Amino acid sequence: MQYEPVIGLEIHAQLLTQTKIFCGCSTRFGLPPNVNVCPVCLGFPGALPVLNRRVVELAVRAALGLGCTVQTTSIFARKNYFYPDLPKGYQISQYESPLATSGSVELVVDGVSRNVGITRVHLEEDAGKSLHEGFSDSEQKSYVDFNRTGVPLIEIVTEPELRSSSEAAMFFESLREILLALEVNNGNMEEGSLRCDANVSIRPAGQITLGTKTEVKNLNSFRYLQKSLDYEIQRQVTLLDEGGVVKQETRLWDTVIGRTASMRSKEDAHDYRYFPEPDLSPLRLERSWIDQQSRELPELPEQRCQRLMTQYGLSFYDASALGRGRWGGGDYFEKLVASGAKPKVAANWMLGDVKRKMNELGNQDLKNFVQRIPPLQLAGLLKLVESGSISGSIAKEVFEKMYSTKRLASDIVRDEGFGQIDDRPELLGIVREILKNHPGPVAQYRGGKKATLGFLVGQVMKVTGGKANPKLVNELLRGALEEKT
């Protein structure tokens, strides 16, 4: 039997605030255990929560960026369950009345675009972290770090509209790019500020009724999301083919052995005993304020990608590579073009030499690069190539010197003798010498193998240190080769 996977994601994104959602404790990552805590986030008797205004602003910004309708009234609720890293015995979240509903994210798969629905975006506080390894007595005890307790999160819940593990990974990556562009989340999955739970079931192809789902918890990379779903889909297929039954449960992905393992049976909503949080008033927002936040949204990755294609004539690949992610390539590219560079040439350099330089230096964004070579200076180098003052190969050498010295391209070319050789008699003499020293390729060219011209051009460029005018070299070579035919 052929089965169809049905996948929905629950993404937890930490909001970029300095303090927690209901108290003034720091959200800074990496401090010693249990130092970013106070009576409020530890749930001491008599300590009352106070909602952080900045949390609301960032959450609304995220919801609007995801195309959701932000509700003017939302209600906090207590989600009751016992776990060692939950000091209050409940988590403050939202349930029946979330912050925002009914959004979507555009997903492009194999060149085909479609929208994946967002069911809801709601606010909640994070739990602490149980530590099971790294201590001398870890075999007997677990430790708890409460620093993350009360860190502000939004939970983004999708409709069950993803149909493969690769689609789920692509969606998660697209969502991360949107949150980065909105500047509401830092996208750091290794630190746990962005993580994902995946709900997956299978059903016979063509069937409408959903199968029994399992939830794979706490996935913090696109790769782990895809691999865990691949495993879980195949596990469910095997179960059904062998006459078994899929149980509704929560499972964890074991990165070492590459499989999911049962964590606990899946609770239904009523098991959490949700009820309105008595210590927090309903969150009420003015529609005019929500509209103002919507007007102030930045350009999102998909919008920028489309604009780069339309405005500059870039391919989808180039526009996507420049306009997505947080490396800053799109901003630099547009400043480069504004400084006089041709769009296609600018894109080639951005995705070629500039990107290579960043990778070589281990940089994740262009901040350091811009300090060494501002867009106006790189545009000056590209103009020298376009005018024929230097060759493309020499330009790469000048580029390296620009980065190391912060000097202008024109100064480097002048002071270090990088100017292009345009002297026809000088180049003709070099061409004749090359032809004399390489009779084999010459005979092949005259015998109809025209591709050998590239080899001969390369030999001329090698002799001249890359300074020869390539266009003139091609002209002289062809002329000399045709003389004897």
C-alpha positions as CSV (number, residue, x, y, z in Angstrom):
1,M,0.0,0.0,0.0
2,Q,1.2,3.5,-0.8
3,Y,1.1,5.9,2.2
4,E,1.1,9.7,2.3
5,P,2.8,11.5,5.2
6,V,0.9,14.3,6.9
7,I,3.2,16.7,8.9
8,G,2.5,19.7,11.0
9,L,5.2,21.7,13.0
10,E,5.2,23.5,16.3
11,I,8.1,25.9,16.3
12,H,9.3,27.6,19.5
13,A,11.1,30.9,18.9
14,Q,12.8,32.8,21.7
15,L,12.1,36.6,21.4
16,L,15.0,39.0,21.3
17,T,14.5,40.7,24.7
18,Q,17.0,41.5,27.4
19,T,14.7,40.3,30.2
20,K,12.2,37.5,30.7
21,I,8.5,37.6,29.9
22,F,7.2,38.1,33.4
23,C,10.2,39.4,35.5
24,G,13.4,41.4,35.2
25,C,15.8,38.5,35.0
26,S,18.3,38.4,32.2
27,T,17.8,36.2,29.2
28,R,21.5,36.0,28.5
29,F,22.7,32.6,27.4
30,G,25.7,30.7,28.7
31,L,25.9,31.9,32.3
32,P,26.5,29.5,35.2
33,P,23.4,27.5,36.2
34,N,20.7,29.1,38.3
35,V,22.0,32.7,38.3
36,N,19.3,34.3,36.1
37,V,16.5,33.5,38.5
38,C,14.2,35.3,41.0
39,P,11.1,34.5,43.0
40,V,8.8,35.2,40.0
41,C,10.4,32.8,37.5
42,L,11.0,30.2,40.3
43,G,7.4,30.3,41.3
44,F,7.8,31.3,44.9
45,P,4.5,31.8,46.8
46,G,3.3,35.4,46.6
47,A,5.4,36.4,43.6
48,L,3.3,37.9,40.8
49,P,4.1,38.0,37.1
50,V,4.2,41.4,35.2
51,L,4.1,41.2,31.4
52,N,7.1,42.5,29.5
53,R,5.9,45.1,26.9
54,R,8.8,44.4,24.6
55,V,7.7,40.8,24.4
56,V,4.3,41.8,23.1
57,E,5.8,44.1,20.5
58,L,8.1,41.4,19.1
59,A,5.4,38.8,19.2
60,V,3.0,41.0,17.3
61,R,5.7,41.8,14.8
62,A,6.3,38.1,14.2
63,A,2.6,37.3,13.8
64,L,2.1,40.1,11.3
65,G,5.2,39.0,9.3
66,L,3.6,35.5,9.1
67,G,0.4,36.9,7.7
68,C,-1.6,36.3,10.9
69,T,-4.6,38.2,12.2
70,V,-3.5,39.7,15.6
71,Q,-6.4,39.5,18.1
72,T,-7.2,42.7,20.0
73,T,-7.8,40.5,23.1
74,S,-5.9,37.4,24.1
75,I,-5.8,35.5,27.4
76,F,-3.0,33.8,29.2
77,A,-3.7,30.3,30.6
78,R,-2.0,27.9,33.0
79,K,-0.8,24.7,31.3
80,N,-0.5,22.3,34.2
81,Y,1.9,19.4,34.2
82,F,4.6,18.1,36.5
83,Y,8.2,18.0,35.3
84,P,11.4,18.7,37.3
85,D,12.4,21.7,35.1
86,L,9.0,23.4,35.6
87,P,9.3,25.0,39.1
88,K,5.7,26.3,39.4
89,G,4.2,23.0,38.3
90,Y,2.5,24.9,35.4
91,Q,3.6,26.9,32.4
92,I,2.0,30.3,31.6
93,S,0.9,30.0,28.0
94,Q,-2.1,30.8,25.8
95,Y,-4.8,28.3,24.7
96,E,-8.3,29.1,23.8
97,S,-7.6,32.8,23.0
98,P,-4.1,33.0,21.4
99,L,-2.4,36.2,20.3
100,A,-2.8,35.6,16.6
101,T,-4.5,33.2,14.1
102,S,-4.8,32.2,10.5
103,G,-1.5,33.1,8.7
104,S,0.6,31.4,6.0
105,V,4.2,31.1,4.8
106,E,5.0,30.8,1.1
107,L,7.0,27.7,0.3
108,V,8.7,27.1,-3.1
109,V,9.3,23.5,-3.9
110,D,10.9,22.6,-7.3
111,G,10.0,26.0,-8.6
112,V,6.3,25.7,-7.6
113,S,5.0,28.1,-4.9
114,R,2.3,27.3,-2.4
115,N,1.2,28.6,1.0
116,V,1.5,26.5,4.1
117,G,-1.1,27.6,6.7
118,I,-0.2,29.0,10.2
119,T,-2.9,28.0,12.7
120,R,-1.9,30.2,15.5
121,V,0.9,32.2,17.2
122,H,0.8,32.4,20.9
123,L,2.9,33.6,23.8
124,E,4.4,31.5,26.5
125,E,7.2,31.2,28.9
126,D,10.0,28.6,28.5
127,A,10.8,25.9,31.0
128,G,14.2,25.2,32.6
129,K,16.6,22.5,31.4
130,S,17.2,19.1,32.9
131,L,20.9,18.0,32.7
132,H,21.4,14.3,32.5
133,E,25.1,14.2,31.6
134,G,28.4,15.7,32.5
135,F,28.5,15.1,36.3
136,S,30.3,12.5,38.3
137,D,27.0,11.1,39.6
138,S,25.0,11.5,36.4
139,E,24.2,7.8,36.4
140,Q,22.2,8.3,39.7
141,K,21.1,11.9,39.5
142,S,19.8,14.6,37.1
143,Y,20.4,18.3,37.6
144,V,18.2,21.2,36.8
145,D,19.2,24.7,35.4
146,F,16.4,27.2,35.8
147,N,18.1,30.0,33.8
148,R,15.8,29.5,30.9
149,T,12.7,29.4,33.0
150,G,10.5,32.4,32.0
151,V,12.4,33.2,28.8
152,P,9.8,34.6,26.4
153,L,8.7,32.4,23.5
154,I,6.3,32.4,20.7
155,E,4.9,29.1,19.6
156,I,4.1,28.9,15.9
157,V,1.7,26.1,15.0
158,T,1.2,25.1,11.3
159,E,-1.6,23.4,9.7
160,P,-0.9,19.7,8.8
161,E,-0.1,20.6,5.2
162,L,3.5,19.4,4.8
163,R,3.8,16.2,2.8
164,S,7.5,15.1,3.2
165,S,10.4,15.5,5.5
166,S,12.2,17.7,2.9
167,E,9.2,20.0,2.7
168,A,9.2,20.2,6.5
169,A,12.9,21.1,6.6
170,M,12.5,23.7,3.9
171,F,9.5,25.3,5.7
172,F,11.5,25.4,9.0
173,E,14.4,27.1,7.2
174,S,12.1,29.6,5.5
175,L,10.4,30.4,8.8
176,R,13.9,31.0,10.4
177,E,14.7,33.5,7.6
178,I,11.5,35.4,8.2
179,L,12.1,35.6,11.9
180,L,15.7,36.8,11.3
181,A,14.5,39.5,8.8
182,L,11.9,40.6,11.3
183,E,14.6,40.8,14.0
184,V,12.5,39.0,16.6
185,N,14.7,35.9,16.9
186,N,18.5,35.3,16.5
187,G,18.1,32.0,14.8
188,N,20.6,30.3,17.0
189,M,19.4,26.7,17.0
190,E,22.4,25.3,18.9
191,E,21.6,27.5,21.9
192,G,17.9,26.4,21.8
193,S,16.5,29.8,20.8
194,L,14.8,28.2,17.9
195,R,13.6,24.6,18.0
196,C,10.8,22.5,16.6
197,D,8.4,19.7,17.5
198,A,7.1,17.7,14.5
199,N,3.7,16.0,14.4
200,V,3.6,13.2,11.8
201,S,1.1,10.6,10.7
202,I,0.6,8.5,7.6
203,R,-2.5,7.5,5.7
204,P,-3.3,5.6,2.5
205,A,-2.7,7.8,-0.5
206,G,-5.9,9.5,-1.5
207,Q,-7.6,9.1,1.9
208,I,-8.9,12.2,3.6
209,T,-9.1,10.9,7.2
210,L,-5.9,11.5,9.2
211,G,-4.0,8.7,10.8
212,T,-2.7,8.5,14.4
213,K,0.1,11.0,14.9
214,T,3.2,10.9,16.9
215,E,5.2,14.0,18.1
216,V,8.9,14.2,17.8
217,K,10.2,16.7,20.3
218,N,12.9,19.3,20.5
219,L,14.6,19.2,17.1
220,N,17.2,22.0,16.8
221,S,18.4,21.6,13.2
222,F,17.0,21.3,9.7
223,R,19.0,18.1,9.2
224,Y,17.7,16.4,12.4
225,L,14.1,17.4,11.6
226,Q,14.4,15.8,8.2
227,K,16.2,12.6,9.4
228,S,13.8,12.1,12.3
229,L,10.8,12.4,10.1
230,D,12.3,10.0,7.5
231,Y,12.8,7.5,10.3
232,E,9.4,8.1,11.9
233,I,7.5,7.8,8.6
234,Q,9.2,4.5,7.8
235,R,8.6,3.2,11.3
236,Q,4.9,3.9,11.0
237,V,4.7,2.3,7.5
238,T,6.4,-0.8,8.8
239,L,4.1,-1.0,11.8
240,L,0.9,-0.8,9.6
241,D,2.2,-3.2,7.0
242,E,2.9,-5.7,9.7
243,G,-0.6,-5.4,11.1
244,G,0.4,-3.2,14.0
245,V,-1.1,0.0,15.4
246,V,0.5,3.4,15.6
247,K,0.2,4.8,19.2
248,Q,-0.3,8.5,19.9
249,E,2.8,9.4,21.8
250,T,5.7,11.8,22.2
251,R,9.1,10.5,20.9
252,L,12.6,11.9,21.0
253,W,15.2,11.8,18.3
254,D,18.5,10.0,19.2
255,T,21.2,11.7,17.2
256,V,23.7,9.0,18.0
257,I,21.9,5.9,16.8
258,G,19.7,7.7,14.3
259,R,16.2,6.7,15.5
260,T,13.3,8.0,17.5
261,A,12.5,6.5,20.9
262,S,9.3,6.7,23.0
263,M,9.3,9.4,25.7
264,R,5.7,9.3,27.0
265,S,2.1,8.7,25.8
266,K,0.8,11.9,24.2
267,E,-1.5,13.9,26.5
268,D,-4.7,15.5,25.1
269,A,-5.4,19.1,25.9
270,H,-7.8,18.3,28.8
271,D,-5.0,16.5,30.5
272,Y,-3.1,19.8,30.9
273,R,-6.1,21.2,32.8
274,Y,-5.9,24.6,31.0
275,F,-7.6,27.5,32.8
276,P,-7.2,31.3,32.6
277,E,-4.1,32.6,34.5
278,P,-5.6,34.4,37.5
279,D,-2.6,36.7,38.1
280,L,-2.6,38.2,34.6
281,S,-5.3,40.4,33.0
282,P,-6.4,39.7,29.4
283,L,-3.9,41.2,26.9
284,R,-5.8,44.0,25.1
285,L,-4.3,45.7,22.0
286,E,-5.6,48.7,20.1
287,R,-6.3,47.9,16.5
288,S,-4.7,51.2,15.5
289,W,-1.5,50.1,17.2
290,I,-1.5,46.8,15.5
291,D,-2.0,48.5,12.1
292,Q,1.0,50.8,12.9
293,Q,3.2,47.7,13.6
294,S,2.1,46.2,10.3
295,R,3.1,49.3,8.4
296,E,6.5,49.3,9.9
297,L,7.4,45.7,8.9
298,P,10.6,45.3,7.0
299,E,10.9,43.7,3.6
300,L,10.7,39.9,4.0
301,P,13.0,37.4,2.2
302,E,10.4,36.3,-0.4
303,Q,9.5,39.9,-1.2
304,R,13.1,40.9,-1.6
305,C,13.8,37.9,-3.8
306,Q,11.0,38.8,-6.1
307,R,12.1,42.5,-6.2
308,L,15.7,41.6,-7.0
309,M,14.6,39.5,-9.9
310,T,12.2,42.2,-11.2
311,Q,14.4,45.3,-10.5
312,Y,17.8,43.9,-11.5
313,G,17.0,41.0,-13.8
314,L,18.6,38.4,-11.6
315,S,17.9,34.7,-11.8
316,F,15.9,33.1,-9.1
317,Y,19.0,31.4,-7.8
318,D,21.1,34.6,-7.6
319,A,18.2,36.6,-6.0
320,S,17.6,33.9,-3.4
321,A,21.2,33.6,-2.5
322,L,21.5,37.4,-2.1
323,G,18.2,38.2,-0.6
324,R,17.8,35.4,1.9
325,G,19.5,34.7,5.2
326,R,21.3,37.2,7.5
327,W,24.7,37.5,5.8
328,G,23.8,41.0,4.4
329,G,24.5,40.1,0.7
330,G,21.3,41.8,-0.6
331,D,22.1,45.2,1.1
332,Y,25.7,45.1,-0.2
333,F,24.7,44.1,-3.7
334,E,22.2,47.0,-4.0
335,K,24.8,49.5,-2.8
336,L,27.3,48.0,-5.2
337,V,24.9,48.5,-8.1
338,A,24.0,52.0,-6.9
339,S,27.7,52.8,-7.0
340,G,27.9,51.9,-10.7
341,A,28.4,48.2,-11.0
342,K,26.3,46.1,-13.5
343,P,23.8,43.9,-11.6
344,K,24.9,40.6,-13.1
345,V,28.6,41.3,-12.6
346,A,27.9,42.5,-9.0
347,A,25.9,39.3,-8.3
348,N,28.7,37.1,-9.6
349,W,31.3,38.8,-7.5
350,M,29.1,38.7,-4.4
351,L,28.4,35.0,-4.7
352,G,31.9,34.2,-5.9
353,D,34.9,36.1,-4.5
354,V,33.1,37.9,-1.7
355,K,31.4,34.8,-0.4
356,R,34.6,32.8,-0.7
357,K,36.5,35.5,1.3
358,M,33.8,35.3,4.0
359,N,34.0,31.5,4.2
360,E,37.8,31.7,4.3
361,L,37.7,34.0,7.3
362,G,34.9,32.1,9.0
363,N,32.6,35.1,9.0
364,Q,28.8,34.7,9.0
365,D,27.9,38.2,7.9
366,L,29.4,41.0,5.9
367,K,30.1,43.4,8.8
368,N,33.9,42.8,8.8
369,F,34.1,42.7,5.1
370,V,32.4,46.1,4.6
371,Q,34.9,47.7,6.9
372,R,37.7,46.4,4.6
373,I,36.1,47.0,1.2
374,P,33.0,49.3,1.2
375,P,30.6,48.8,-1.8
376,L,31.9,52.0,-3.5
377,Q,35.5,50.7,-3.5
378,L,34.5,47.2,-4.9
379,A,32.4,49.0,-7.6
380,G,35.6,50.9,-8.5
381,L,37.4,47.6,-9.1
382,L,34.6,46.2,-11.3
383,K,34.7,49.4,-13.4
384,L,38.4,48.9,-14.1
385,V,37.6,45.4,-15.4
386,E,34.7,46.7,-17.5
387,S,36.8,49.5,-19.0
388,G,39.5,47.0,-19.9
389,S,42.1,48.6,-17.7
390,I,42.7,45.2,-16.0
391,S,41.8,41.6,-16.7
392,G,39.4,39.5,-14.7
393,S,42.3,37.4,-13.3
394,I,44.3,40.5,-12.3
395,A,41.1,41.8,-10.6
396,K,41.1,38.9,-8.3
397,E,44.6,39.7,-7.2
398,V,43.8,43.3,-6.7
399,F,40.8,42.3,-4.7
400,E,43.0,40.4,-2.2
401,K,45.3,43.4,-1.9
402,M,42.3,45.7,-1.3
403,Y,41.1,43.5,1.5
404,S,44.5,43.3,3.2
405,T,45.5,46.9,2.8
406,K,42.2,48.9,2.5
407,R,43.6,50.7,-0.5
408,L,41.7,51.7,-3.6
409,A,41.8,49.5,-6.6
410,S,43.0,52.3,-8.9
411,D,46.0,53.0,-6.5
412,I,47.0,49.3,-6.4
413,V,46.8,49.0,-10.2
414,R,48.9,52.1,-10.7
415,D,51.5,51.5,-8.0
416,E,52.1,47.8,-8.6
417,G,52.0,47.8,-12.4
418,F,48.8,45.8,-12.8
419,G,47.7,47.7,-15.8
420,Q,46.5,45.6,-18.8
421,I,48.8,45.1,-21.8
422,D,47.1,46.5,-24.9
423,D,50.2,47.0,-27.1
424,R,49.3,45.1,-30.3
425,P,52.9,44.5,-31.6
426,E,54.1,43.3,-28.1
427,L,51.2,40.9,-27.8
428,L,51.6,39.7,-31.4
429,G,55.2,38.7,-30.7
430,I,54.1,36.8,-27.6
431,V,51.3,35.1,-29.6
432,R,53.7,33.9,-32.3
433,E,56.1,32.6,-29.7
434,I,53.3,30.6,-28.0
435,L,52.2,29.1,-31.4
436,K,55.8,28.1,-32.1
437,N,56.2,26.4,-28.8
438,H,52.9,24.4,-29.0
439,P,52.7,22.8,-32.4
440,G,50.3,20.1,-31.2
441,P,47.4,22.4,-30.1
442,V,48.0,24.5,-33.2
443,A,47.6,21.5,-35.5
444,Q,44.5,20.4,-33.6
445,Y,42.9,23.9,-34.0
446,R,43.7,23.9,-37.7
447,G,42.3,20.4,-37.9
448,G,38.9,21.6,-36.7
449,K,39.3,21.3,-32.9
450,K,38.5,24.9,-32.1
451,A,38.3,24.3,-28.4
452,T,42.1,24.3,-28.2
453,L,42.0,28.1,-28.6
454,G,41.2,28.4,-24.9
455,F,44.4,26.5,-24.1
456,L,46.5,28.9,-26.2
457,V,44.8,32.0,-24.7
458,G,45.7,30.6,-21.3
459,Q,49.3,30.2,-22.3
460,V,49.5,33.9,-23.4
461,M,47.9,35.0,-20.2
462,K,50.3,32.9,-18.2
463,V,53.3,34.5,-19.9
464,T,52.0,38.0,-19.4
465,G,51.0,37.3,-15.8
466,G,47.3,37.8,-16.6
467,K,47.9,41.3,-17.8
468,A,47.2,40.8,-21.5
469,N,43.9,42.2,-22.9
470,P,41.9,38.9,-23.3
471,K,39.8,40.3,-26.2
472,L,42.9,41.4,-28.1
473,V,44.7,38.1,-27.4
474,N,41.7,36.1,-28.9
475,E,41.8,38.3,-32.0
476,L,45.5,38.0,-32.5
477,L,45.5,34.2,-31.9
478,R,42.7,33.6,-34.4
479,G,44.4,35.8,-37.0
480,A,47.8,34.0,-36.6
481,L,46.2,30.6,-36.7
482,E,44.3,31.4,-39.8
483,E,47.4,32.7,-41.7
484,K,48.7,29.2,-42.4
485,T,45.4,27.5,-43.4
